[in-house]
Amino acid sequence: MPEQRTLTPPAGETDTERAERLIAGEPRESMRALPAFVQPYLTWITGVPLKGGRQLIPWSPAKAGLLGTVQIALGIALGAFALHPFTPWSAPLLVLGWLLTSGGMRRLDVVVVHQTLHRMFTKKAWSNRLVGELITTVFWRSPYDDNRKEHLLHHAYPCSMKDGDTRYLLSTGMRPGMSRSQFRRYLWAALFSPRHHARFLANRVTSNFVGVRPRYRLCMSLSYLAATAAFIALTGWWAEWLLLWLVPASVFFQGCTFLYTMTEHRWWLFGNQDRLPRDQRDLLTFGRFCGEAVPDRSLTGVRKASAWGRWTFRMLVVHSSYRMFVLVGDTVQHDLHHVMPACDWANSPWIRADDQDNRPERYTEVWGSLADHLQAAGQVGDDLTGLPADVAPTPWAQSVPVATGYVAPDGRIAKDAKEQL
């Protein structure tokens, strides 16, 4: 079991000065006065421990995998409960079940499979491969070898045109500098586009059956397909399979993946260049911290009650939903992963806090909700939140995709580029 960690605050200032500085810069410190029993929850939802706090719940890769599996089971169980019998309450319960199931799938995919690609989920290369192949087979994701090759390219050339995620976002029409109204129209159109989801799902399924190497992976895919068909034929639960598995595994999983990918990096900051110095590479990724400072102590009466009611709702509903369904597991501290890929990722809130104290120049962060992270990552309305004041983004017209003719300045993909997607 990992030892408990204590974060040692820096010296050189009075307690009052330090408290004021921390609260001004980190909303998490404003929550220090709240009861002790809610602090583990607040650390989970924000992704940030209190300065000088103690880690009460050590995590491990196995626990992370178990949590994802349990979340999927709870989502399917809730969906089954909603279907039998079907009542007026069934629809919202079914949607919640879909979100829980897809969130659990995302946890196994973007946390567990991701770490197997770095051979950081288990201690052996073969067992990382085994875990990765099993999960990607069940979720119709790219086989381990292709997935690992693509992901290592992402680390070698983040946010460049060699990065498959960059090309994916460009294919959806994403570009920097959109106004908020333009971005909202783009976001809703892409998120609910039948063509986007159909192409996403078709690519997933195709990767499991066409040109698959090694051969054992094709055998796994065919065996899983046969087992699924046999299960549906023997039980007659085709409607249940469609509603409790296919819907969350396709539309909801893909929608959450799209939102997650958009916030993963400041994709357009330096014009999608292949090679960047370390300080610029670090700025491509930021801590996606969830939450906001507690209401001001000076508030009284109705204004105080209203402010606390709004804060509580946003923490319990807005930010918790984001953490449960999109920004799952250690992905809050994705900047830590790019700085220290071989760290104790299961306990990343504490590892990042320790490393930030030692190397603060390597980390930036954006506090808020999914909307705040989308705007910061996409430079919506020229949003530069979290960036040093002296950073100058590369103009979109000078970026690699525009300069090479891959996309037009308005974000439209060139015809020959479309054929390659």
N, C-alpha and C positions, 0 to 999 in steps of 0.2 A: 504493500500500500504506500503511495507517495506520502512523504512527510508533510505535516502542516506547514504552510508558508506564512511568514509575517513580513509585510512590507515596511521597511524602515524609512521614515520620512527624512528628507534632507535637512541638514543643520544650517545654522547661519541666520535665522530669523526668529522673531518671537512667535509664540503660539497664536497670538491674535493676528499678526501679519500673515502668517502661513494660512490660517483658516480663511481669511478674507481673500487671499490670492487663489486658494484652491476652489472656493465657492464661485468666484468670478470666472474661473477658467474651466471648471468641471462641474456640470450639474449634479454629478453623483455625490460630491461632497456636501451639497445642500441637503441631502437626504440623511445625513449622519444623525440628526436628532430624532429620526423616526425609530419606533421600537426595534429592539434587537432581533425579534423573531421574523421580521420582514426583510432584514438585510440580505440573507442568501437569495431571496427572490429578486431583490433589486439588483444584486450583482449579476444574476442570470439575465435579467431583462435588459439591463444597460450594457453588459459586457465589461463592466469596470468595477473592481473592488475598491473599498474605501482605503485611503492612505493609512498605513499602520494597522490595517485589519488582518484578521486571521482566516485562512481557508478552512472551513468546517467540513466541507464535503469534497474529498479528493476524487477525481475522476480518472477513468482508465479507458483505453480503446474498447474493451469488452463492454463496459457500461454504456458507452456511446452507441455501440451496435445494438445492445439490448433495448435501449430507449427507443431507437428507431423502429424496432420490431414491435414493441409494445404499442407505440403510437399507431402503427398500421392496424394492429389487431383491434384497438379501441375504435378506430374509424370505421372498420368493417362491421364491428358489432353494433355501433350506433346506427349505421345505415340499415343493417338487417332489422333492428328494432323499429326503425322508422317505416320500413316497408310492410311489416306484418304486425298488426293491420295498418293499412294506409288511412291516416286521419288528416284533419286540417293542419296538425302540427308536424306531419311527416316531411313536408317540403323543407322547412328550415333545418330540421334535424338531419335530413339527408345531405343538404349542402354542407353543414358542419362536419358530417361524417366524411364527405369527399375531401374537405380541407385537411382533416386530421390524417386521413389515409395518404393523401399526396404529400403532406408535410413529413410523415414518417418515411415515405419513399425517398423524398429529398434528403432526409437526414442520412439514410443509408447510402445514397448516391453521392452527394456533394461532401459528405464527411468521411464515411467509411471507405467507399470506393476511391475517393480522392487520395486518402492516406495510403491505400494499397498501391497506388501508382507511384508513390514515393517510397514504397516498402517500409512504411512507418506504422502500419496497423498491427502487424505481427513481427516477430524477430527474424523470420525466415522468408526468403524470396518466394519459395514454392507455396507457402501458406498465404502470403499476400496475393499471389496470383489466383489461388483457389477461391479465396473470399471474393476477390474482384470479379472473377468469371461467373461465380454463382449469382451474385447480385445483378450483374449486368445482363445475364441471361433472363432472369425473372422479370426485369424491368425493361427488356428490349432496348438496352443501351449498347454502345459500341463495345466490341470485344476488347479484352484487356490489352493486348499488344498495340492495336490501333489507338486505343484510348491513351495509353501511356506515351506513345510517340507524339501524339498531338499535344498532350499536356506538357511534356518536357519542352516542346517548341514554344508553348505559351510562356514558360518560365525563361527560356533563352531570349525570346523576342517579344516581351509583353506589349500588348496594344499595337503591335506592328501589323503589316499586311501578311506576315507569315503566321500570325496568330489566328486560328480558326474562329475564335470568338469575335474578333474584330470584323472579320468578313461576314459572320452571321448577323451582327448588329447592323452593319451596312446594308445587308439584304432586306432588313425590315424597314429601311428608310431613315434610320437614326443618323443624325449629324449634330455638331455642336452649334451653339448660338441661336437656337430657336427661341422665340418668345414663349412665355408660359402658355398662352392660348394655342400657339402652334404645337407645342410639345404635348399638351393635353389631347389635341385631336390626333396626333401621331400615336400616342400611347394607347388610347382606347381602340383606335383602328387596328393596330398591330396585335394588341392583347386579345381581341375577339375576332380576328380575321380567320375565317375558315381555311383560306389558302395557306396562311402561316402555319396553322395547326396541322393541316393535312400534309404539308411538306415536311414538317418537323417529325411527325409520326412515321411517314413513309421512309424517311432517312434512317430512323431508328430501327424499323423492321427490316429494311433492306440490309443494313449493316450486320444483321444476325443470320442472313441466309444467302447473300450474294458475295462471292469472292472471299469467304471467311477463311482465315488462317489463324492458328493451325486447325487441322481437320477435327480434332476433338471438340473444338468450340462449335463447329457446325453440328456435330452429333448432339451436343448439349442443347442447342437451339431446336433441333428437330425433335428431341426427346421431350422437351418442355412443351412444344406445340402439341405433340401426340398426347401427353398427359393432360393438358388442358382440354383438348377435344374429348378425351375419354371421360374426364370428370363431368363435363357438361352433358354428355350423352347418357351417362349412368344416373346422374341426379336429376336431370331435367331443369337445372337451375341456370338456364341461359340468360334469363332476365336479370337474375341476381348477379351473375358474372358481369354482364354488361354494366349494370348500375353500380355495383360495389367494387368492381376492379377496373374495368376498362375506362370508365369516365374519369375517376381520379388519376389513373395511370397515364392518361392521354391529355385531355384538355387542362385539368387542374395542375398536373405535374409540369406540363409544358409552360403554362402561364406563369407559374411560380419560378420556373427556371429562367424564363425570359426576364422577369423583374429582377431576379437575383443577378443575372449576368450584366444587366444594365448598370447596376450599382457597384459591381465588383471592382472597377477601376475607373480612373479619370481617362477614359479611352482616347480622347482627342487632344489632350493637353499639349503634347509635343509633336503633333502632326503625324502620328503613326510611323515614326522612324524606326528602323531596325536596331540601330545602335545608339545607346544613350549612356552618359556617365552615371555613376552610381547615385548621385544626389537627385538627378532627374528621374531615374528608375524608381527610387523610393517614393517620389511624389505621385507616381501613377496609382498608388494604392493607399488607402486611408482607413483608419478605424471607423467602422460604421456603428457608432454608439447610439443606442435607443433611449429616449427619455428626455426629460427637461427638468430644470430646477424647480424645487417646490415653491409654492406661492410665497410672496414677500411677507415677512413677519409683521410689517406695519399695517396690513389689511385688518379690518374689523367688520363685525356684523355680517350683513348680507353679502358684501363684496368678498369677505374672507370665505364664507361658506360656498359661494359660487366658484371662487378660484380653486378651492380644494376639491370641490365636486368635479370640476373640469379636469384637474390634474389626475385625480383618481381614475376617472373614466378613461383618459388617454393612456395611462399606464396599464390598466387592467384589460382594455379592449384594443386600442389602436396599436400600442407598442408590443403587447403580448402576442397579438395575432401575427404581427410581422415576424416576431422571433419564433413562433410555432410553425409557421407555414412557409416562410420565404428565407429569412436570415437565420437558418438553423445551426445548432452546434457551435463550432469554433469559428464560423465564417464571419462573426462580428470582428474578430481580430485578424482579418485576412492579410493586413499589412505585415503582421508578425510572421505569417507563413512565407511571405516573399523575402523578408529579412533573414529569418532563421527557419528554413524548411525542416530541419532535423530536430526541432525543439519538442518538448513535452506538450504536444498539441492539445491533448485532452484537458489540460489545465491552463489553457492559453490566456485567460484573463490575468492570471497571476504572473505567468511568464512574461507577457507583454509589459505589464506594469513594472516588473523588475528591470527589464531591458530598456524600457523608456527612461527610467531614472539614470541608467548608465550611458545611453546613447540617444538623447532626446532629439537630436538632429535627424534621425532616421524615421521619425514617426510624425504623421499628421492625423487629424481626426475631424469628423463631422458629427455633431450631435443632432438628434431630432427623430423624425419618422422616415418611413419609406419615401415619402414625397421629398423630404430634404435631401436624402441620399441620391435620389434620381436626379434632382436639379444640380447637385454638386458634381456628380459623375458625368452628367451630360452637358455641363456648362450651359444650362438652360438660362436664358436671359443674361448670359455672361457671368454666371454664378461662379465665384472663386472662393467660396467658403472653405476655410481650413488651410488655404495655401499661404505661404510666406508672401509678404507684401512685394518683394522684388521679383516674383515669378511672372514671366510674360508668356502666356500661351501662344503657340504657333497659330497664326491665322489659318482658318479653314481653307482658304484659297491656295495656301502654300503647302498644305498637307500632302502626304504621299498619295492617298487615293484620288484626290482631285488633280494633282500635278501629273499623275500618270494616266489620267483619263478613265480610271476605274469607276468613278462616280462623277456626276455633274455637281456644280456648286450647290444646287438645290437638293442634293441627296439622291437623285435618281441613278440607278445602276446602269452602266453601259451595257449594250446588247450582248457583246461578247463576254462580258463579265457574268451576266446572268446565265449564260450557257454553261459556265464553269461551276456554278453553285449547285 
